[in-house]
Amino acid sequence: MSPLLPLVPAMRLLNLGVLMNRSQFGFAVGFAVAALWAVAGFLVMVAAVVAGLIGWGAVGLLDGRWNAGELWTRLSGERH
């Protein structure tokens, strides 16, 4: 048996365009967070989640999904 055989499904996801639905992706993220918590501890898990959210937000701003000025206005509580 090839040592790469368990990686074939992941390789298909990355290279062949097979998509996961939102439920499957949510399960994978939840499982990864739980595994990280079990292996490295609560604070490391929290730091990883925060870093992931920061990265997700940065990509959203760079892709133009969000307007930085509007986001800042909402976060600061300013009303017009």
PDB file of N, CA, C and O in Angstrom:
ATOM      1  N   MET A   1       0.843  -1.183   0.000  1.00  0.00           N
ATOM      2  CA  MET A   1       0.000   0.000   0.000  1.00  0.00           C
ATOM      3  C   MET A   1       0.884   1.241   0.000  1.00  0.00           C
ATOM      4  O   MET A   1       1.858   1.317   0.749  1.00  0.00           O
ATOM      5  N   SER A   2       0.549   2.193  -0.825  1.00  0.00           N
ATOM      6  CA  SER A   2       1.320   3.424  -0.935  1.00  0.00           C
ATOM      7  C   SER A   2       1.101   4.309   0.288  1.00  0.00           C
ATOM      8  O   SER A   2      -0.026   4.424   0.769  1.00  0.00           O
ATOM      9  N   PRO A   3       2.179   4.947   0.804  1.00  0.00           N
ATOM     10  CA  PRO A   3       2.002   5.846   1.957  1.00  0.00           C
ATOM     11  C   PRO A   3       1.204   7.095   1.598  1.00  0.00           C
ATOM     12  O   PRO A   3       0.727   7.790   2.495  1.00  0.00           O
ATOM     13  N   LEU A   4       1.048   7.396   0.314  1.00  0.00           N
ATOM     14  CA  LEU A   4       0.288   8.572  -0.105  1.00  0.00           C
ATOM     15  C   LEU A   4      -1.196   8.271  -0.310  1.00  0.00           C
ATOM     16  O   LEU A   4      -1.980   9.190  -0.546  1.00  0.00           O
ATOM     17  N   LEU A   5      -1.592   7.001  -0.224  1.00  0.00           N
ATOM     18  CA  LEU A   5      -2.979   6.637  -0.488  1.00  0.00           C
ATOM     19  C   LEU A   5      -3.972   7.377   0.410  1.00  0.00           C
ATOM     20  O   LEU A   5      -5.011   7.802  -0.096  1.00  0.00           O
ATOM     21  N   PRO A   6      -3.719   7.560   1.718  1.00  0.00           N
ATOM     22  CA  PRO A   6      -4.688   8.316   2.526  1.00  0.00           C
ATOM     23  C   PRO A   6      -4.827   9.775   2.101  1.00  0.00           C
ATOM     24  O   PRO A   6      -5.830  10.409   2.428  1.00  0.00           O
ATOM     25  N   LEU A   7      -3.859  10.318   1.389  1.00  0.00           N
ATOM     26  CA  LEU A   7      -3.906  11.723   0.980  1.00  0.00           C
ATOM     27  C   LEU A   7      -4.658  11.946  -0.326  1.00  0.00           C
ATOM     28  O   LEU A   7      -4.874  13.091  -0.724  1.00  0.00           O
ATOM     29  N   VAL A   8      -5.059  10.871  -0.999  1.00  0.00           N
ATOM     30  CA  VAL A   8      -5.704  11.011  -2.305  1.00  0.00           C
ATOM     31  C   VAL A   8      -6.959  11.873  -2.243  1.00  0.00           C
ATOM     32  O   VAL A   8      -7.117  12.735  -3.107  1.00  0.00           O
ATOM     33  N   PRO A   9      -7.880  11.695  -1.261  1.00  0.00           N
ATOM     34  CA  PRO A   9      -9.061  12.575  -1.237  1.00  0.00           C
ATOM     35  C   PRO A   9      -8.690  14.049  -1.093  1.00  0.00           C
ATOM     36  O   PRO A   9      -9.292  14.896  -1.751  1.00  0.00           O
ATOM     37  N   ALA A  10      -7.727  14.366  -0.259  1.00  0.00           N
ATOM     38  CA  ALA A  10      -7.311  15.761  -0.096  1.00  0.00           C
ATOM     39  C   ALA A  10      -6.670  16.279  -1.379  1.00  0.00           C
ATOM     40  O   ALA A  10      -6.876  17.433  -1.756  1.00  0.00           O
ATOM     41  N   MET A  11      -5.897  15.434  -2.048  1.00  0.00           N
ATOM     42  CA  MET A  11      -5.269  15.848  -3.298  1.00  0.00           C
ATOM     43  C   MET A  11      -6.335  16.114  -4.361  1.00  0.00           C
ATOM     44  O   MET A  11      -6.188  17.023  -5.177  1.00  0.00           O
ATOM     45  N   ARG A  12      -7.408  15.319  -4.350  1.00  0.00           N
ATOM     46  CA  ARG A  12      -8.497  15.551  -5.297  1.00  0.00           C
ATOM     47  C   ARG A  12      -9.183  16.881  -5.010  1.00  0.00           C
ATOM     48  O   ARG A  12      -9.525  17.618  -5.934  1.00  0.00           O
ATOM     49  N   LEU A  13      -9.385  17.188  -3.728  1.00  0.00           N
ATOM     50  CA  LEU A  13     -10.022  18.457  -3.376  1.00  0.00           C
ATOM     51  C   LEU A  13      -9.204  19.631  -3.888  1.00  0.00           C
ATOM     52  O   LEU A  13      -9.759  20.608  -4.392  1.00  0.00           O
ATOM     53  N   LEU A  14      -7.886  19.537  -3.759  1.00  0.00           N
ATOM     54  CA  LEU A  14      -7.037  20.656  -4.126  1.00  0.00           C
ATOM     55  C   LEU A  14      -6.798  20.761  -5.619  1.00  0.00           C
ATOM     56  O   LEU A  14      -6.781  21.866  -6.162  1.00  0.00           O
ATOM     57  N   ASN A  15      -6.613  19.637  -6.296  1.00  0.00           N
ATOM     58  CA  ASN A  15      -6.150  19.684  -7.675  1.00  0.00           C
ATOM     59  C   ASN A  15      -7.220  19.460  -8.725  1.00  0.00           C
ATOM     60  O   ASN A  15      -7.081  19.936  -9.852  1.00  0.00           O
ATOM     61  N   LEU A  16      -8.268  18.759  -8.389  1.00  0.00           N
ATOM     62  CA  LEU A  16      -9.230  18.395  -9.416  1.00  0.00           C
ATOM     63  C   LEU A  16     -10.522  19.198  -9.331  1.00  0.00           C
ATOM     64  O   LEU A  16     -11.457  18.933 -10.088  1.00  0.00           O
ATOM     65  N   GLY A  17     -10.595  20.157  -8.444  1.00  0.00           N
ATOM     66  CA  GLY A  17     -11.750  21.026  -8.382  1.00  0.00           C
ATOM     67  C   GLY A  17     -12.972  20.422  -7.719  1.00  0.00           C
ATOM     68  O   GLY A  17     -14.074  20.937  -7.909  1.00  0.00           O
ATOM     69  N   VAL A  18     -12.828  19.357  -6.953  1.00  0.00           N
ATOM     70  CA  VAL A  18     -13.961  18.793  -6.229  1.00  0.00           C
ATOM     71  C   VAL A  18     -14.298  19.753  -5.095  1.00  0.00           C
ATOM     72  O   VAL A  18     -13.418  20.161  -4.337  1.00  0.00           O
ATOM     73  N   LEU A  19     -15.565  20.111  -4.981  1.00  0.00           N
ATOM     74  CA  LEU A  19     -15.969  21.101  -3.992  1.00  0.00           C
ATOM     75  C   LEU A  19     -16.636  20.452  -2.790  1.00  0.00           C
ATOM     76  O   LEU A  19     -17.272  19.404  -2.900  1.00  0.00           O
ATOM     77  N   MET A  20     -16.476  21.097  -1.644  1.00  0.00           N
ATOM     78  CA  MET A  20     -17.194  20.689  -0.441  1.00  0.00           C
ATOM     79  C   MET A  20     -18.366  21.642  -0.262  1.00  0.00           C
ATOM     80  O   MET A  20     -18.271  22.823  -0.594  1.00  0.00           O
ATOM     81  N   ASN A  21     -19.473  21.123   0.266  1.00  0.00           N
ATOM     82  CA  ASN A  21     -20.567  22.025   0.574  1.00  0.00           C
ATOM     83  C   ASN A  21     -20.296  22.684   1.936  1.00  0.00           C
ATOM     84  O   ASN A  21     -19.328  22.338   2.612  1.00  0.00           O
ATOM     85  N   ARG A  22     -21.137  23.614   2.325  1.00  0.00           N
ATOM     86  CA  ARG A  22     -20.906  24.368   3.560  1.00  0.00           C
ATOM     87  C   ARG A  22     -20.925  23.479   4.798  1.00  0.00           C
ATOM     88  O   ARG A  22     -20.160  23.713   5.733  1.00  0.00           O
ATOM     89  N   SER A  23     -21.767  22.483   4.822  1.00  0.00           N
ATOM     90  CA  SER A  23     -21.839  21.583   5.974  1.00  0.00           C
ATOM     91  C   SER A  23     -20.547  20.789   6.128  1.00  0.00           C
ATOM     92  O   SER A  23     -20.028  20.643   7.235  1.00  0.00           O
ATOM     93  N   GLN A  24     -20.036  20.283   5.025  1.00  0.00           N
ATOM     94  CA  GLN A  24     -18.784  19.522   5.079  1.00  0.00           C
ATOM     95  C   GLN A  24     -17.623  20.420   5.496  1.00  0.00           C
ATOM     96  O   GLN A  24     -16.778  20.013   6.295  1.00  0.00           O
ATOM     97  N   PHE A  25     -17.578  21.626   4.965  1.00  0.00           N
ATOM     98  CA  PHE A  25     -16.510  22.555   5.327  1.00  0.00           C
ATOM     99  C   PHE A  25     -16.614  22.921   6.798  1.00  0.00           C
ATOM    100  O   PHE A  25     -15.601  22.959   7.498  1.00  0.00           O
ATOM    101  N   GLY A  26     -17.828  23.192   7.280  1.00  0.00           N
ATOM    102  CA  GLY A  26     -18.021  23.503   8.693  1.00  0.00           C
ATOM    103  C   GLY A  26     -17.586  22.362   9.595  1.00  0.00           C
ATOM    104  O   GLY A  26     -16.966  22.588  10.634  1.00  0.00           O
ATOM    105  N   PHE A  27     -17.909  21.137   9.200  1.00  0.00           N
ATOM    106  CA  PHE A  27     -17.476  19.984   9.975  1.00  0.00           C
ATOM    107  C   PHE A  27     -15.954  19.890  10.004  1.00  0.00           C
ATOM    108  O   PHE A  27     -15.366  19.639  11.056  1.00  0.00           O
ATOM    109  N   ALA A  28     -15.315  20.091   8.854  1.00  0.00           N
ATOM    110  CA  ALA A  28     -13.852  20.002   8.782  1.00  0.00           C
ATOM    111  C   ALA A  28     -13.198  21.067   9.663  1.00  0.00           C
ATOM    112  O   ALA A  28     -12.232  20.781  10.371  1.00  0.00           O
ATOM    113  N   VAL A  29     -13.719  22.286   9.621  1.00  0.00           N
ATOM    114  CA  VAL A  29     -13.160  23.352  10.456  1.00  0.00           C
ATOM    115  C   VAL A  29     -13.389  23.042  11.933  1.00  0.00           C
ATOM    116  O   VAL A  29     -12.474  23.189  12.743  1.00  0.00           O
ATOM    117  N   GLY A  30     -14.583  22.620  12.285  1.00  0.00           N
ATOM    118  CA  GLY A  30     -14.871  22.271  13.672  1.00  0.00           C
ATOM    119  C   GLY A  30     -13.998  21.138  14.179  1.00  0.00           C
ATOM    120  O   GLY A  30     -13.516  21.174  15.311  1.00  0.00           O
ATOM    121  N   PHE A  31     -13.795  20.136  13.343  1.00  0.00           N
ATOM    122  CA  PHE A  31     -12.947  19.014  13.729  1.00  0.00           C
ATOM    123  C   PHE A  31     -11.501  19.464  13.925  1.00  0.00           C
ATOM    124  O   PHE A  31     -10.838  19.052  14.877  1.00  0.00           O
ATOM    125  N   ALA A  32     -11.017  20.318  13.012  1.00  0.00           N
ATOM    126  CA  ALA A  32      -9.638  20.815  13.131  1.00  0.00           C
ATOM    127  C   ALA A  32      -9.464  21.634  14.406  1.00  0.00           C
ATOM    128  O   ALA A  32      -8.443  21.515  15.083  1.00  0.00           O
ATOM    129  N   VAL A  33     -10.446  22.460  14.738  1.00  0.00           N
ATOM    130  CA  VAL A  33     -10.370  23.265  15.966  1.00  0.00           C
ATOM    131  C   VAL A  33     -10.371  22.349  17.194  1.00  0.00           C
ATOM    132  O   VAL A  33      -9.584  22.552  18.118  1.00  0.00           O
ATOM    133  N   ALA A  34     -11.237  21.361  17.206  1.00  0.00           N
ATOM    134  CA  ALA A  34     -11.295  20.435  18.341  1.00  0.00           C
ATOM    135  C   ALA A  34      -9.999  19.631  18.474  1.00  0.00           C
ATOM    136  O   ALA A  34      -9.511  19.408  19.582  1.00  0.00           O
ATOM    137  N   ALA A  35      -9.450  19.200  17.346  1.00  0.00           N
ATOM    138  CA  ALA A  35      -8.190  18.447  17.385  1.00  0.00           C
ATOM    139  C   ALA A  35      -7.056  19.323  17.895  1.00  0.00           C
ATOM    140  O   ALA A  35      -6.232  18.875  18.693  1.00  0.00           O
ATOM    141  N   LEU A  36      -7.010  20.570  17.438  1.00  0.00           N
ATOM    142  CA  LEU A  36      -5.976  21.491  17.909  1.00  0.00           C
ATOM    143  C   LEU A  36      -6.114  21.734  19.401  1.00  0.00           C
ATOM    144  O   LEU A  36      -5.115  21.771  20.119  1.00  0.00           O
ATOM    145  N   TRP A  37      -7.338  21.898  19.872  1.00  0.00           N
ATOM    146  CA  TRP A  37      -7.592  22.105  21.298  1.00  0.00           C
ATOM    147  C   TRP A  37      -7.107  20.901  22.095  1.00  0.00           C
ATOM    148  O   TRP A  37      -6.471  21.056  23.137  1.00  0.00           O
ATOM    149  N   ALA A  38      -7.410  19.697  21.603  1.00  0.00           N
ATOM    150  CA  ALA A  38      -7.022  18.482  22.319  1.00  0.00           C
ATOM    151  C   ALA A  38      -5.509  18.299  22.346  1.00  0.00           C
ATOM    152  O   ALA A  38      -4.959  17.836  23.346  1.00  0.00           O
ATOM    153  N   VAL A  39      -4.839  18.653  21.268  1.00  0.00           N
ATOM    154  CA  VAL A  39      -3.397  18.415  21.170  1.00  0.00           C
ATOM    155  C   VAL A  39      -2.585  19.533  21.810  1.00  0.00           C
ATOM    156  O   VAL A  39      -1.633  19.263  22.543  1.00  0.00           O
ATOM    157  N   ALA A  40      -2.948  20.782  21.544  1.00  0.00           N
ATOM    158  CA  ALA A  40      -2.089  21.900  21.947  1.00  0.00           C
ATOM    159  C   ALA A  40      -2.633  22.718  23.113  1.00  0.00           C
ATOM    160  O   ALA A  40      -1.879  23.463  23.739  1.00  0.00           O
ATOM    161  N   GLY A  41      -3.911  22.598  23.415  1.00  0.00           N
ATOM    162  CA  GLY A  41      -4.472  23.335  24.534  1.00  0.00           C
ATOM    163  C   GLY A  41      -5.404  24.450  24.078  1.00  0.00           C
ATOM    164  O   GLY A  41      -5.440  24.831  22.908  1.00  0.00           O
ATOM    165  N   PHE A  42      -6.157  24.959  25.056  1.00  0.00           N
ATOM    166  CA  PHE A  42      -7.201  25.937  24.778  1.00  0.00           C
ATOM    167  C   PHE A  42      -6.646  27.238  24.214  1.00  0.00           C
ATOM    168  O   PHE A  42      -7.170  27.740  23.219  1.00  0.00           O
ATOM    169  N   LEU A  43      -5.597  27.801  24.819  1.00  0.00           N
ATOM    170  CA  LEU A  43      -5.083  29.099  24.376  1.00  0.00           C
ATOM    171  C   LEU A  43      -4.507  29.040  22.961  1.00  0.00           C
ATOM    172  O   LEU A  43      -4.665  29.982  22.185  1.00  0.00           O
ATOM    173  N   VAL A  44      -3.854  27.961  22.635  1.00  0.00           N
ATOM    174  CA  VAL A  44      -3.325  27.798  21.280  1.00  0.00           C
ATOM    175  C   VAL A  44      -4.477  27.706  20.287  1.00  0.00           C
ATOM    176  O   VAL A  44      -4.402  28.277  19.199  1.00  0.00           O
ATOM    177  N   MET A  45      -5.541  26.997  20.649  1.00  0.00           N
ATOM    178  CA  MET A  45      -6.703  26.887  19.785  1.00  0.00           C
ATOM    179  C   MET A  45      -7.350  28.249  19.576  1.00  0.00           C
ATOM    180  O   MET A  45      -7.715  28.595  18.452  1.00  0.00           O
ATOM    181  N   VAL A  46      -7.494  29.023  20.641  1.00  0.00           N
ATOM    182  CA  VAL A  46      -8.094  30.360  20.523  1.00  0.00           C
ATOM    183  C   VAL A  46      -7.219  31.241  19.626  1.00  0.00           C
ATOM    184  O   VAL A  46      -7.736  31.965  18.774  1.00  0.00           O
ATOM    185  N   ALA A  47      -5.905  31.183  19.814  1.00  0.00           N
ATOM    186  CA  ALA A  47      -4.994  31.982  18.984  1.00  0.00           C
ATOM    187  C   ALA A  47      -5.107  31.586  17.515  1.00  0.00           C
ATOM    188  O   ALA A  47      -5.071  32.452  16.641  1.00  0.00           O
ATOM    189  N   ALA A  48      -5.240  30.302  17.230  1.00  0.00           N
ATOM    190  CA  ALA A  48      -5.372  29.843  15.848  1.00  0.00           C
ATOM    191  C   ALA A  48      -6.683  30.325  15.229  1.00  0.00           C
ATOM    192  O   ALA A  48      -6.707  30.733  14.068  1.00  0.00           O
ATOM    193  N   VAL A  49      -7.767  30.280  15.993  1.00  0.00           N
ATOM    194  CA  VAL A  49      -9.055  30.749  15.485  1.00  0.00           C
ATOM    195  C   VAL A  49      -9.010  32.253  15.221  1.00  0.00           C
ATOM    196  O   VAL A  49      -9.505  32.718  14.194  1.00  0.00           O
ATOM    197  N   VAL A  50      -8.420  33.015  16.144  1.00  0.00           N
ATOM    198  CA  VAL A  50      -8.312  34.471  15.969  1.00  0.00           C
ATOM    199  C   VAL A  50      -7.448  34.791  14.745  1.00  0.00           C
ATOM    200  O   VAL A  50      -7.794  35.670  13.955  1.00  0.00           O
ATOM    201  N   ALA A  51      -6.339  34.088  14.588  1.00  0.00           N
ATOM    202  CA  ALA A  51      -5.478  34.314  13.422  1.00  0.00           C
ATOM    203  C   ALA A  51      -6.224  33.985  12.128  1.00  0.00           C
ATOM    204  O   ALA A  51      -6.081  34.695  11.132  1.00  0.00           O
ATOM    205  N   GLY A  52      -7.013  32.920  12.139  1.00  0.00           N
ATOM    206  CA  GLY A  52      -7.798  32.566  10.969  1.00  0.00           C
ATOM    207  C   GLY A  52      -8.839  33.621  10.636  1.00  0.00           C
ATOM    208  O   GLY A  52      -9.050  33.937   9.465  1.00  0.00           O
ATOM    209  N   LEU A  53      -9.493  34.169  11.654  1.00  0.00           N
ATOM    210  CA  LEU A  53     -10.487  35.221  11.423  1.00  0.00           C
ATOM    211  C   LEU A  53      -9.841  36.498  10.896  1.00  0.00           C
ATOM    212  O   LEU A  53     -10.409  37.179  10.042  1.00  0.00           O
ATOM    213  N   ILE A  54      -8.663  36.820  11.402  1.00  0.00           N
ATOM    214  CA  ILE A  54      -7.942  37.999  10.906  1.00  0.00           C
ATOM    215  C   ILE A  54      -7.572  37.801   9.437  1.00  0.00           C
ATOM    216  O   ILE A  54      -7.735  38.712   8.626  1.00  0.00           O
ATOM    217  N   GLY A  55      -7.080  36.628   9.100  1.00  0.00           N
ATOM    218  CA  GLY A  55      -6.741  36.333   7.708  1.00  0.00           C
ATOM    219  C   GLY A  55      -7.957  36.363   6.808  1.00  0.00           C
ATOM    220  O   GLY A  55      -7.895  36.884   5.694  1.00  0.00           O
ATOM    221  N   TRP A  56      -9.074  35.804   7.284  1.00  0.00           N
ATOM    222  CA  TRP A  56     -10.314  35.818   6.511  1.00  0.00           C
ATOM    223  C   TRP A  56     -10.773  37.255   6.266  1.00  0.00           C
ATOM    224  O   TRP A  56     -11.199  37.592   5.161  1.00  0.00           O
ATOM    225  N   GLY A  57     -10.687  38.099   7.294  1.00  0.00           N
ATOM    226  CA  GLY A  57     -11.074  39.502   7.145  1.00  0.00           C
ATOM    227  C   GLY A  57     -10.161  40.254   6.195  1.00  0.00           C
ATOM    228  O   GLY A  57     -10.629  41.054   5.385  1.00  0.00           O
ATOM    229  N   ALA A  58      -8.862  40.004   6.287  1.00  0.00           N
ATOM    230  CA  ALA A  58      -7.910  40.683   5.406  1.00  0.00           C
ATOM    231  C   ALA A  58      -8.162  40.312   3.944  1.00  0.00           C
ATOM    232  O   ALA A  58      -8.116  41.178   3.070  1.00  0.00           O
ATOM    233  N   VAL A  59      -8.423  39.048   3.676  1.00  0.00           N
ATOM    234  CA  VAL A  59      -8.712  38.620   2.307  1.00  0.00           C
ATOM    235  C   VAL A  59     -10.023  39.240   1.827  1.00  0.00           C
ATOM    236  O   VAL A  59     -10.136  39.617   0.661  1.00  0.00           O
ATOM    237  N   GLY A  60     -11.006  39.348   2.706  1.00  0.00           N
ATOM    238  CA  GLY A  60     -12.263  39.984   2.331  1.00  0.00           C
ATOM    239  C   GLY A  60     -12.074  41.437   1.946  1.00  0.00           C
ATOM    240  O   GLY A  60     -12.697  41.914   0.997  1.00  0.00           O
ATOM    241  N   LEU A  61     -11.219  42.149   2.673  1.00  0.00           N
ATOM    242  CA  LEU A  61     -10.936  43.544   2.332  1.00  0.00           C
ATOM    243  C   LEU A  61     -10.150  43.647   1.029  1.00  0.00           C
ATOM    244  O   LEU A  61     -10.429  44.515   0.202  1.00  0.00           O
ATOM    245  N   LEU A  62      -9.171  42.767   0.842  1.00  0.00           N
ATOM    246  CA  LEU A  62      -8.362  42.813  -0.373  1.00  0.00           C
ATOM    247  C   LEU A  62      -9.157  42.415  -1.614  1.00  0.00           C
ATOM    248  O   LEU A  62      -8.917  42.939  -2.702  1.00  0.00           O
ATOM    249  N   ASP A  63     -10.095  41.494  -1.452  1.00  0.00           N
ATOM    250  CA  ASP A  63     -10.924  41.065  -2.581  1.00  0.00           C
ATOM    251  C   ASP A  63     -12.030  42.059  -2.912  1.00  0.00           C
ATOM    252  O   ASP A  63     -12.668  41.954  -3.959  1.00  0.00           O
ATOM    253  N   GLY A  64     -12.256  43.014  -2.032  1.00  0.00           N
ATOM    254  CA  GLY A  64     -13.288  44.007  -2.275  1.00  0.00           C
ATOM    255  C   GLY A  64     -14.677  43.591  -1.828  1.00  0.00           C
ATOM    256  O   GLY A  64     -15.659  44.240  -2.190  1.00  0.00           O
ATOM    257  N   ARG A  65     -14.781  42.517  -1.045  1.00  0.00           N
ATOM    258  CA  ARG A  65     -16.086  42.107  -0.545  1.00  0.00           C
ATOM    259  C   ARG A  65     -16.629  43.101   0.474  1.00  0.00           C
ATOM    260  O   ARG A  65     -17.842  43.229   0.641  1.00  0.00           O
ATOM    261  N   TRP A  66     -15.719  43.808   1.158  1.00  0.00           N
ATOM    262  CA  TRP A  66     -16.111  44.786   2.169  1.00  0.00           C
ATOM    263  C   TRP A  66     -15.429  46.105   1.874  1.00  0.00           C
ATOM    264  O   TRP A  66     -14.336  46.145   1.309  1.00  0.00           O
ATOM    265  N   ASN A  67     -16.085  47.175   2.263  1.00  0.00           N
ATOM    266  CA  ASN A  67     -15.529  48.515   2.155  1.00  0.00           C
ATOM    267  C   ASN A  67     -14.908  48.856   3.506  1.00  0.00           C
ATOM    268  O   ASN A  67     -15.602  48.834   4.522  1.00  0.00           O
ATOM    269  N   ALA A  68     -13.621  49.169   3.534  1.00  0.00           N
ATOM    270  CA  ALA A  68     -12.920  49.420   4.795  1.00  0.00           C
ATOM    271  C   ALA A  68     -13.533  50.600   5.549  1.00  0.00           C
ATOM    272  O   ALA A  68     -13.655  50.545   6.773  1.00  0.00           O
ATOM    273  N   GLY A  69     -13.923  51.671   4.840  1.00  0.00           N
ATOM    274  CA  GLY A  69     -14.532  52.826   5.494  1.00  0.00           C
ATOM    275  C   GLY A  69     -15.859  52.490   6.144  1.00  0.00           C
ATOM    276  O   GLY A  69     -16.128  52.907   7.271  1.00  0.00           O
ATOM    277  N   GLU A  70     -16.690  51.737   5.436  1.00  0.00           N
ATOM    278  CA  GLU A  70     -17.981  51.333   5.984  1.00  0.00           C
ATOM    279  C   GLU A  70     -17.801  50.402   7.176  1.00  0.00           C
ATOM    280  O   GLU A  70     -18.516  50.514   8.172  1.00  0.00           O
ATOM    281  N   LEU A  71     -16.852  49.492   7.072  1.00  0.00           N
ATOM    282  CA  LEU A  71     -16.580  48.567   8.176  1.00  0.00           C
ATOM    283  C   LEU A  71     -16.110  49.324   9.410  1.00  0.00           C
ATOM    284  O   LEU A  71     -16.546  49.026  10.522  1.00  0.00           O
ATOM    285  N   TRP A  72     -15.231  50.291   9.229  1.00  0.00           N
ATOM    286  CA  TRP A  72     -14.728  51.086  10.350  1.00  0.00           C
ATOM    287  C   TRP A  72     -15.865  51.875  11.006  1.00  0.00           C
ATOM    288  O   TRP A  72     -15.926  51.977  12.231  1.00  0.00           O
ATOM    289  N   THR A  73     -16.760  52.429  10.193  1.00  0.00           N
ATOM    290  CA  THR A  73     -17.896  53.180  10.719  1.00  0.00           C
ATOM    291  C   THR A  73     -18.793  52.277  11.560  1.00  0.00           C
ATOM    292  O   THR A  73     -19.245  52.673  12.634  1.00  0.00           O
ATOM    293  N   ARG A  74     -19.044  51.091  11.083  1.00  0.00           N
ATOM    294  CA  ARG A  74     -19.883  50.156  11.842  1.00  0.00           C
ATOM    295  C   ARG A  74     -19.216  49.737  13.147  1.00  0.00           C
ATOM    296  O   ARG A  74     -19.875  49.655  14.184  1.00  0.00           O
ATOM    297  N   LEU A  75     -17.917  49.473  13.100  1.00  0.00           N
ATOM    298  CA  LEU A  75     -17.219  49.031  14.311  1.00  0.00           C
ATOM    299  C   LEU A  75     -17.065  50.140  15.342  1.00  0.00           C
ATOM    300  O   LEU A  75     -17.078  49.877  16.544  1.00  0.00           O
ATOM    301  N   SER A  76     -16.918  51.374  14.879  1.00  0.00           N
ATOM    302  CA  SER A  76     -16.711  52.484  15.820  1.00  0.00           C
ATOM    303  C   SER A  76     -18.026  53.010  16.391  1.00  0.00           C
ATOM    304  O   SER A  76     -18.011  53.766  17.362  1.00  0.00           O
ATOM    305  N   GLY A  77     -19.155  52.627  15.811  1.00  0.00           N
ATOM    306  CA  GLY A  77     -20.444  53.035  16.343  1.00  0.00           C
ATOM    307  C   GLY A  77     -20.864  54.428  15.914  1.00  0.00           C
ATOM    308  O   GLY A  77     -21.809  54.977  16.481  1.00  0.00           O
ATOM    309  N   GLU A  78     -20.205  55.011  14.944  1.00  0.00           N
ATOM    310  CA  GLU A  78     -20.576  56.351  14.468  1.00  0.00           C
ATOM    311  C   GLU A  78     -21.884  56.258  13.688  1.00  0.00           C
ATOM    312  O   GLU A  78     -22.093  55.323  12.915  1.00  0.00           O
ATOM    313  N   ARG A  79     -22.753  57.230  13.898  1.00  0.00           N
ATOM    314  CA  ARG A  79     -24.026  57.273  13.187  1.00  0.00           C
ATOM    315  C   ARG A  79     -24.139  58.591  12.427  1.00  0.00           C
ATOM    316  O   ARG A  79     -23.704  59.633  12.919  1.00  0.00           O
ATOM    317  N   HIS A  80     -24.710  58.549  11.253  1.00  0.00           N
ATOM    318  CA  HIS A  80     -24.867  59.771  10.451  1.00  0.00           C
ATOM    319  C   HIS A  80     -26.289  60.243  10.497  1.00  0.00           C
ATOM    320  O   HIS A  80     -26.623  61.257   9.885  1.00  0.00           O
TER     321      HIS A  80
END
